[in-house]
C-alpha cells in the first residue's frame, strides 16, 4: 500500500538509480507471479538482489573469470575428456533451457526466470564439487582444471543468452567478458560450441547491498515525496501516517457472501511432516504437509512468527483447492490459515481435537 503522503511510494527511476535498470527488471519479472499480485518493498528488493544477482550470478561470473585469468592467463581450450559430474552439469543446463522456454510459452515469466537462476546455482555448486583451487595445486590435474573452467564458461554464456530478454545489459557484459555472443536457443543446447574461451577481466557485475548503507538514500527519497505532496496539496505538513490495517480489520470490511460462495473453499486438516526456510526470503517457510495419503508442498509467510522446528508435527487447517503457484522458486499447493491479533501477532488455526486425522474435511 503506497501513498505520496507517507512517502513510501517506490518509483522505477528512483529504484534504478539505486540498484540499476537490469536489477529492477529482474526483481519485477521474478516477483510478479502469473495471475497473482506481487509485492515490492526495499527490504525484499535488496534481499533478492543479494541472493540472485550478487551471490548467484555475479559470484559465478567473477569467480570463473578470476580463476581462468589466474591459472591459464585467461585462455582455456575445449575439454579433452568428460567426467560424470560434467555430464550432470550439462544435463541441468539443457533441462533449464527446455523448461524456461516452455514456461515462457505459457506466460509464466517468473517461473521461466527462476529456471535460469536455478541452473546458475547448479553451476556454482559445480565449482564447490570440482574445487578448481585444489586442482591448481597438482600439476597432473592441469587438464582437468582446464576442463572445469571451460564447462563453467559455457554454462555462464548459455545462461547469459537465456537472460538476454530479461537483463540485456548484464548479458552483454558477460558476452564481452567471455569473448562470446548471444546464442539462439538451438545453439544454447549445443554445449561446447567454441574451440576455446578467452576471458577479459571486468568490474564485478553486482556488489552486495547493505540496507543500512542505503537507508539514508531511501529516507531522502521518502522526504522528497512528502515535500512534493505538500507542494501539490498546499498543506504545510504531511497528514499523519495512516495506520496499516490488520487482517482482522480488513476482514470486518469484507463483503457478505452466500453459502454457495463458502462451499467453493475446500478446507482440510493437514499434518506438517517437514518444514524449512525458503532460501530467497526472510518471511517464507516451506512446509511439507500430509493430507491423509496425499503429500503437498505449501509456502507460507509466517517465518517471523514460527520457526521450522515449531511447525513440524502441527496439525493445521489449510485451503487445499487454490491453484498451485511458484513462490521464490518453491511450489505452493495450498494456503495455511492463521488469525492476526491487533498487535500483528499471528496464530495458526488448529483443530481443538488433536486426534483428528490429517485429511479431515472442514465445513
C-alpha positions as CSV (number, residue, x, y, z in Angstrom):
1,X,0.0,0.0,0.0
2,X,1.8,3.1,-1.3
3,X,1.0,6.7,-0.6
4,X,2.6,10.0,-1.6
5,X,1.6,11.5,1.8
6,X,3.5,8.8,3.6
7,X,6.4,9.0,1.3
8,X,6.5,5.2,0.8
9,X,5.9,5.1,-3.0
10,X,8.6,3.3,-5.0
11,X,9.2,4.7,-8.4
12,X,11.1,2.8,-11.1
13,X,13.6,5.6,-11.8
14,X,14.5,6.0,-8.1
15,X,15.0,2.3,-7.8
16,X,17.1,2.2,-11.0
17,X,19.3,4.9,-9.6
18,X,20.0,2.7,-6.5
19,X,20.4,-0.8,-8.0
20,X,20.5,-0.4,-11.8
21,X,18.0,-0.9,-14.5
22,X,18.7,-4.6,-15.1
23,X,18.3,-5.3,-11.4
24,X,14.9,-3.6,-11.4
25,X,13.8,-5.6,-14.4
26,X,14.9,-8.9,-12.7
27,X,13.1,-8.1,-9.5
28,X,9.8,-7.0,-11.1
29,X,9.8,-10.0,-13.5
30,X,10.7,-12.5,-10.8
31,X,8.4,-11.2,-8.1
32,X,5.2,-10.8,-10.2
33,X,4.0,-14.4,-10.5
34,X,1.5,-15.4,-13.2
35,X,-2.1,-14.3,-12.5
36,X,-1.1,-13.2,-9.0
37,X,-0.3,-9.9,-7.2
38,X,3.3,-9.1,-6.5
39,X,5.0,-7.5,-3.5
40,X,7.5,-4.7,-3.7
41,X,9.4,-3.3,-0.7
42,X,13.0,-2.0,-0.4
43,X,13.7,-4.9,2.0
44,X,12.5,-7.5,-0.5
45,X,14.3,-5.8,-3.3
46,X,17.7,-5.8,-1.6
47,X,17.2,-9.4,-0.4
48,X,16.5,-10.7,-3.9
49,X,19.3,-8.5,-5.4
50,X,21.9,-10.1,-3.0
51,X,20.5,-13.6,-3.4
52,X,20.0,-13.8,-7.2
53,X,22.3,-11.2,-8.6
54,X,25.2,-10.8,-6.2
55,X,25.6,-14.3,-4.6
56,X,24.4,-16.3,-7.6
57,X,25.0,-14.7,-11.0
58,X,27.7,-12.2,-10.0
59,X,29.6,-14.5,-7.8
60,X,29.7,-17.3,-10.5
61,X,30.9,-14.9,-13.3
62,X,33.5,-13.2,-11.1
63,X,35.0,-16.4,-9.7
64,X,35.2,-18.1,-13.1
65,X,36.9,-15.1,-14.7
66,X,39.3,-14.7,-11.8
67,X,40.3,-18.4,-11.8
68,X,40.7,-18.5,-15.6
69,X,43.0,-15.5,-15.5
70,X,45.0,-16.8,-12.6
71,X,45.6,-20.3,-13.7
72,X,45.6,-20.1,-17.5
73,X,46.3,-16.4,-18.3
74,X,42.6,-16.1,-19.4
75,X,42.5,-18.8,-22.1
76,X,41.0,-22.3,-21.8
77,X,40.7,-24.8,-24.8
78,X,37.7,-27.1,-25.1
79,X,37.8,-30.2,-22.9
80,X,39.5,-33.4,-23.9
81,X,37.6,-35.7,-21.6
82,X,34.3,-35.7,-19.7
83,X,33.5,-36.9,-16.2
84,X,30.1,-37.9,-14.8
85,X,29.9,-34.6,-12.9
86,X,30.4,-32.7,-16.1
87,X,27.6,-34.6,-17.8
88,X,25.3,-33.8,-14.8
89,X,26.0,-30.1,-15.2
90,X,25.3,-30.2,-19.0
91,X,22.1,-32.1,-18.3
92,X,21.0,-29.4,-15.9
93,X,21.7,-26.7,-18.4
94,X,19.8,-28.5,-21.2
95,X,16.8,-29.1,-18.9
96,X,16.8,-25.5,-17.8
97,X,16.6,-24.4,-21.5
98,X,13.7,-26.6,-22.2
99,X,11.8,-25.7,-19.0
100,X,12.4,-22.0,-19.4
101,X,11.2,-21.9,-23.0
102,X,8.1,-23.9,-22.1
103,X,7.2,-21.7,-19.2
104,X,7.7,-18.5,-21.3
105,X,5.3,-20.1,-23.9
106,X,2.7,-20.3,-21.2
107,X,3.3,-16.7,-20.0
108,X,4.9,-17.9,-16.7
109,X,7.7,-15.3,-16.9
110,X,8.7,-15.5,-13.2
111,X,8.9,-19.3,-13.3
112,X,10.9,-19.2,-16.5
113,X,13.4,-16.8,-14.9
114,X,13.7,-19.0,-11.9
115,X,14.7,-22.0,-14.0
116,X,17.6,-19.9,-15.4
117,X,18.8,-18.9,-11.9
118,X,18.4,-22.5,-10.7
119,X,20.8,-23.5,-13.5
120,X,23.2,-20.8,-12.4
121,X,23.1,-22.1,-8.8
122,X,23.9,-25.6,-10.1
123,X,27.0,-24.1,-11.8
124,X,28.1,-22.5,-8.5
125,X,27.7,-25.9,-6.9
126,X,29.8,-27.4,-9.7
127,X,32.6,-25.1,-8.5
128,X,32.3,-26.4,-5.0
129,X,32.2,-30.0,-6.2
130,X,35.2,-29.8,-8.5
131,X,37.3,-27.4,-6.3
132,X,39.5,-25.8,-9.0
133,X,41.7,-24.2,-6.3
134,X,42.7,-27.8,-5.2
135,X,43.2,-29.0,-8.8
136,X,45.5,-26.0,-9.4
137,X,47.9,-27.3,-6.7
138,X,48.5,-30.6,-8.6
139,X,50.3,-30.2,-11.9
140,X,49.0,-33.6,-13.1
141,X,45.4,-32.2,-12.8
142,X,46.0,-29.2,-15.0
143,X,44.0,-30.6,-17.9
144,X,41.1,-31.4,-15.5
145,X,41.3,-27.8,-14.2
146,X,41.1,-26.5,-17.8
147,X,38.1,-28.7,-18.5
148,X,36.2,-27.5,-15.4
149,X,36.8,-23.8,-16.2
150,X,35.7,-24.3,-19.8
151,X,32.5,-26.0,-18.7
152,X,31.8,-23.2,-16.3
153,X,32.4,-20.6,-19.0
154,X,29.9,-22.4,-21.3
155,X,27.2,-22.6,-18.6
156,X,27.7,-18.9,-18.0
157,X,27.4,-17.9,-21.6
158,X,24.3,-20.1,-22.1
159,X,22.8,-18.5,-19.0
160,X,23.6,-15.1,-20.4
161,X,21.9,-16.0,-23.7
162,X,18.8,-17.1,-21.8
163,X,18.9,-13.9,-19.6
164,X,19.2,-11.6,-22.6
165,X,15.4,-11.0,-22.8
166,X,15.3,-10.2,-19.1
167,X,18.6,-8.4,-18.4
168,X,20.1,-7.3,-21.8
169,X,22.8,-5.0,-20.4
170,X,24.1,-7.7,-18.0
171,X,24.1,-10.3,-20.7
172,X,26.1,-8.0,-23.0
173,X,28.7,-7.5,-20.3
174,X,29.0,-11.3,-19.8
175,X,29.5,-11.9,-23.5
176,X,32.2,-9.2,-23.6
177,X,34.0,-10.8,-20.6
178,X,34.0,-14.3,-22.2
179,X,34.5,-13.2,-25.8
180,X,31.2,-14.8,-26.8
181,X,28.0,-13.7,-28.4
182,X,24.2,-14.1,-27.8
183,X,23.2,-17.6,-28.9
184,X,20.0,-18.9,-30.4
185,X,18.0,-21.4,-28.3
186,X,19.2,-24.1,-30.7
187,X,22.8,-23.2,-30.1
188,X,22.3,-22.9,-26.3
189,X,21.5,-26.6,-26.3
190,X,24.8,-27.4,-28.1
191,X,27.1,-27.3,-25.1
192,X,30.7,-26.7,-26.1
193,X,30.5,-24.5,-29.2
194,X,33.8,-22.6,-29.1
195,X,37.1,-24.4,-29.5
196,X,38.5,-22.2,-26.7
197,X,37.4,-19.4,-24.4
198,X,39.3,-16.2,-23.7
199,X,38.2,-14.1,-20.8
200,X,38.7,-10.5,-20.0
201,X,38.5,-9.0,-16.5
202,X,35.5,-6.8,-15.9
203,X,34.2,-4.9,-12.9
204,X,32.2,-7.1,-10.6
205,X,28.6,-7.4,-12.0
206,X,26.7,-7.0,-8.8
207,X,28.2,-5.9,-5.5
208,X,26.3,-6.9,-2.4
209,X,23.9,-4.3,-0.9
210,X,23.5,-3.4,2.7
211,X,20.2,-2.0,3.7
212,X,21.7,0.2,6.5
213,X,24.1,1.8,4.0
214,X,21.2,2.6,1.6
215,X,18.9,3.7,4.3
216,X,19.9,7.4,4.1
217,X,19.3,7.4,0.4
218,X,15.9,5.7,0.8
219,X,14.9,8.2,3.5
220,X,15.9,11.1,1.2
221,X,13.6,9.7,-1.5
222,X,10.7,9.5,1.1
223,X,11.3,13.1,2.2
224,X,11.3,14.3,-1.3
225,X,8.0,12.5,-1.9
226,X,6.4,14.1,1.1
227,X,7.8,17.5,0.1
228,X,6.2,17.1,-3.4
229,X,2.9,16.1,-1.8
230,X,2.9,19.2,0.3
231,X,3.6,21.4,-2.8
232,X,0.7,19.7,-4.7
233,X,-1.8,20.0,-2.0
234,X,-0.8,23.2,-0.4
235,X,-0.5,21.6,3.0
236,X,2.1,22.9,5.5
237,X,2.6,19.5,6.9
238,X,2.0,16.0,5.7
239,X,-1.0,14.1,7.0
240,X,-0.4,11.8,10.0
241,X,0.7,8.4,8.8
242,X,-2.2,6.1,8.1
243,X,-2.3,3.1,10.3
244,X,-2.0,-0.1,8.2
245,X,-5.0,-2.3,8.6
246,X,-4.6,-5.6,10.4
247,X,-6.0,-8.8,8.8
248,X,-8.9,-8.7,11.3
249,X,-9.8,-5.1,10.4
250,X,-9.7,-6.0,6.7
251,X,-11.9,-9.0,7.4
252,X,-14.5,-6.8,9.1
253,X,-14.9,-4.7,5.9
254,X,-15.2,-7.8,3.6
255,X,-18.5,-8.0,1.6
256,X,-21.1,-10.6,2.6
257,X,-21.0,-13.9,0.8
258,X,-23.6,-16.7,0.4
259,X,-23.3,-20.3,1.5
260,X,-22.6,-21.2,-2.2
261,X,-19.5,-18.9,-2.1
262,X,-18.2,-20.5,1.1
263,X,-18.8,-24.0,-0.3
264,X,-16.3,-23.3,-3.1
265,X,-13.5,-23.2,-0.5
266,X,-12.1,-26.6,0.4
267,X,-10.7,-26.7,4.0
268,X,-8.8,-29.7,5.3
269,X,-6.7,-30.6,8.3
270,X,-3.1,-31.1,7.3
271,X,-0.2,-32.5,9.4
272,X,3.2,-30.8,8.8
273,X,5.8,-33.5,8.5
274,X,8.7,-31.3,7.4
275,X,9.5,-27.6,7.3
276,X,12.3,-25.3,6.2
277,X,13.0,-21.7,5.5
278,X,12.8,-20.6,1.9
279,X,16.3,-19.5,0.9
280,X,15.3,-16.4,-1.0
281,X,13.1,-14.9,1.6
282,X,13.2,-13.9,5.3
283,X,9.4,-14.2,5.6
284,X,8.6,-17.6,4.0
285,X,8.5,-21.1,5.3
286,X,8.2,-24.2,3.0
287,X,6.0,-26.9,4.6
288,X,5.6,-30.5,3.5
289,X,2.1,-31.3,4.5
290,X,0.3,-34.7,4.8
291,X,-3.4,-34.8,3.9
292,X,-4.4,-38.4,4.5
293,X,-2.5,-40.3,1.8
294,X,-1.6,-37.2,-0.1
295,X,1.6,-35.1,0.4
296,X,1.7,-31.4,-0.7
297,X,4.2,-28.6,-0.8
298,X,3.0,-25.3,0.7
299,X,4.7,-22.0,1.1
300,X,3.5,-19.6,3.9
301,X,4.6,-16.1,5.0
302,X,4.9,-17.0,8.7
303,X,8.7,-17.2,9.2
304,X,8.7,-14.1,11.6
305,X,6.2,-15.9,13.9
306,X,7.2,-19.6,13.7
307,X,10.4,-21.4,13.3
308,X,10.6,-24.5,11.1
309,X,11.2,-26.7,14.2
310,X,8.0,-25.4,15.8
311,X,6.0,-26.2,12.7
312,X,6.9,-29.9,12.4
313,X,4.2,-32.2,13.9
314,X,1.5,-29.5,14.0
315,X,-2.0,-30.2,12.6
316,X,-3.3,-27.0,10.9
317,X,-6.2,-26.0,8.8
318,X,-5.4,-25.4,5.1
319,X,-7.2,-24.2,2.0
320,X,-6.5,-27.0,-0.5
321,X,-8.2,-26.0,-3.7
322,X,-6.2,-22.9,-4.6
323,X,-4.5,-23.0,-8.0
324,X,-0.8,-24.1,-7.5
325,X,1.8,-21.3,-7.8
326,X,5.6,-21.0,-7.5
327,X,6.8,-18.6,-4.8
328,X,10.5,-17.8,-4.7
329,X,11.2,-20.9,-6.7
330,X,9.2,-23.2,-4.4
331,X,5.9,-24.9,-5.5
332,X,2.9,-24.0,-3.2
333,X,-0.2,-26.2,-3.5
334,X,-2.4,-24.6,-0.8
335,X,-2.6,-22.0,1.9
336,X,-2.3,-22.2,5.6
337,X,-4.9,-20.5,7.8
338,X,-3.9,-18.1,10.6
339,X,-5.5,-15.4,12.7
340,X,-3.9,-12.0,13.3
341,X,-4.3,-10.1,16.5
342,X,-4.4,-6.2,16.7
343,X,-0.7,-6.1,17.5
344,X,0.1,-8.2,14.5
345,X,0.6,-11.4,16.4
346,X,-0.1,-14.5,14.2
347,X,-1.7,-17.7,15.4
348,X,-2.3,-20.8,13.3
349,X,-5.9,-22.2,13.0
350,X,-5.7,-25.7,14.5
351,X,-8.4,-28.2,15.4
352,X,-9.3,-28.4,19.0
353,X,-9.1,-32.2,19.0
354,X,-5.6,-33.5,18.4
355,X,-6.8,-37.0,17.4
356,X,-8.5,-35.5,14.3
357,X,-6.8,-37.2,11.4
358,X,-4.9,-35.4,8.7
359,X,-7.0,-35.0,5.5
360,X,-10.2,-34.4,7.5
361,X,-12.6,-32.0,5.8
362,X,-13.9,-28.9,7.5
363,X,-17.1,-27.0,6.7
